[in-house]
Amino acid sequence: MTTSDIRRIWRDSLRVFFAPLVGAITGAFRQTKAVNKEVLEHRHQP
């Protein structure tokens, strides 16, 4: 096993480990943006 193999394994492992966290944070930001937009739309209605 070479050093490049070990680096590839670590890199792939880190991606798999952090992918759900990144997805959750991205989803939370999108949801917050959508909720804020909805609140602003309803705020200006008579």
Buried (B, 14 or more C-beta within 10 A) or exposed (E): EEEEEEEEEEEEEEEEEEEEEEEEEEEEEEEEEEEEEEEEEEEEEE
